[in-house]
Each structure stands twice: as C-alpha cells, then as structure tokens.
Amino acid sequence: MKRMRRLMLGGLLLAATGPAWGQVTNVSAGSGGGSLAWTAMPGNPYRVYASPDLVEPVWTNLTPDGLVFADQQGTFELSTGAFFRAMASEYLIVDLSAGPTAASYPVNFTNEPPAGGWGEPYKTTNLVLRRIPGGRFAMGSPTNELGRGTNEPLHEVELSKDYYVGVFEVTQKQWERVRSNWPSYFSNATYRDSRPVEQVSYNDIRGTAAGTNWPADGNVDTNTFLGRLRTKTGLAFDLPTVAQWERACRSGTTNALNSGNELTNTAADASMDAVGRYLYNGGMEYASTGTTAVGTAAVGSYAPSPWGLYDAHGNVWEWCLNWYESAPADAVDPPGPATGIRRVLRSGAFFETAADCRSANDRGVGLPPSTRDMNAGFRLALTLGQ
C-alpha cells in the first residue's frame, strides 16, 4: 500500500488511502490501514477533522461531541478519499478552589473561552492553559533586531508534539491554593491575588532532589508546587522548555514583540507599553505594599498574543526547564545542556527595559535554580503525547 505523507499542521494529518505512520506533533500513528491512532490524554475530548484536499482545505468536524478515552490509546476508524487530523481540546482548566488540603483538583476541557473572557476566577482559583501546536519555527532574533544580544542566534527549532501552556503567569492566589503560603514581595492583600507569584525559585517549583535532574528525566519532588499539582491532577505539569516558551510567546509572529511590532527604542517604547508591564509604564516604583499600578500588574492587564496568552512580555521573568546555553543550534525538541549552573528565564519583567522584554531575550546568563527574586515567577506547561 502507498506510504502516507507526513504534514505538520498542529495534529496528526494523513490520507486514508494507506497505512498511518510516524510521530507528528501530539499524536503517534499506528501501522494498520483504515484507522487513526494516537497517544491520547485520558479524559480530554479529541476531535477528528477531515478535508478532501490540502490545497484549499475545508475541515469538517467528524466528532462534534469529542472522543474521550479512558487510557492513552486514541483511535478512530477512517473512511477513504480524504485527509484527517486529530486535535485535543483547545483549553485545559484545573479547579484549585478547594485549596491545599484537597485530595484532588478537577480537570476540565473546553474549546472556547467563557462568555466575557477569562475573568478573575481563572486568575485566582482556576488554572487555564491553551493548546499550542507543535511545528517548526525560527527561534532567536535577526541581526538587525533593535536591542539584540549576541546570544540570540537565529535558528530553526521543531517541536514534535502539541503542548499546553498557561494563558497567564501563575498568580499569588493560585500558588496559595496549592502550597498554602504567600511568598511574594508584592504583599498588599487587597491586590495580591491576581498578581504573578514571585520570589519563588526553580527549586521551589520543581524541588531540590528529583527536581534537579532535568534533562536526564522530568521528575519533580513530591512536596513542591509541581509535585502537588501532579499528584492531585494525575497530569505531568512542568515548566516549559525554552523552545516551548518562545514558540508560545511568539504565537506565530517573527517580530521583537508578539503584537507583530518591532521596537523603535530600547528603553521606553510605545509598542511595549501595549503588551506588558515594564520599567517605563509602572515598573519604576515597586513598594511592596503598592497597588497594581506600580510593580507587577495583575495578570491579563495588557493585550494578549495572537494565540491568546498574556504577559509573555514583561511583568515577571519566567523560569524555564533548561540549563542556560549561550548559542543554541537547530534542533528537534531541544532539552538544553545536560548540566549547568544557571537555569533560563524568559519574558522580561516590571523592572526591565523594552529591549529586555523581547521574545528572543534570555537575560544573558540565567539564574542559579535556588534564586528567589521579586522579578522571577513562572508559567505552566504540559506536553501532549507522553
């Protein structure tokens, strides 16, 4: 039988005239003809789409109610004469409202934001993550980008799987609902709930024993933020890799900012004013008891990326999984160096300039994983097809 073409379109995509094959983004095809098979996330409604061709594809949803599997084996019987793709739900939501003593945190899925958008409950007592399509993208910055550092070589990266990433940075209230404490510098109780949590180290998030092993393995310590979240959801949440972080931040753009704009100034810049909190639009004053008008902003206060993510530019630096490297090269699913002394942070922060908040900027050297800083927080990730 004729071999199938493999195409990177954010899910498994193949024609039904021959055997399925290959690892494509979030799914893995089987060897039998006439069926679609992939590694599924149990409980996540998958939808299978068909199109008669790929020149001008018109996708028809064959499973409007979604296909929910009790284990990791996702399957769908195919008809012939079309191309097919299987897609996980667009959004994953974790209900933290029962707090740190809860035996479990319910997990729900949806394909649409709620009416009125992601309001306060999704910034405080629920975690919401958006599915990001795997694929190839240009990571780093071109030589003519204003504010560019020498450690940002433009290179091609491929992410072989779809993944979920936080719509917002993890907030102080969300941290409290999991860890039962309030570690952040910005401590005004009237305003703290929806501000990003900071003064949490890489080790606080992942651990000082098992959590130090990345990239040798993805384990975390049981009593950390991620350890508790994994135990109570059954899902392998983690920090994003640097490549996952930058693809999510860019949201399909190639410019300095995910708004599609370039910087015209490295310090204060009007385009940066629109997308995030930084030094020149409220970050210069940072009294610990101040309102959200100074220091960190409430998450979601600025314009989202094209993929609906907030605060990927500014507010707080965001920890990533990788050890720091000065000149990354082309790669598939790059895990970063095997060893190191500093972990990478991305995004920029409230006390940084516009140039520090660009999509490609990586702070230059990273920070030791034990560092707690009022500039440093994080955003969650969850890779599909594991």
Order of alpha helices (4+ residues) and beta strands (2+ residues): beta-beta-beta-beta-beta-beta-beta-beta-beta-beta-alpha-beta-beta-beta-beta-alpha-alpha-alpha-alpha-alpha-beta-beta-beta-beta-beta
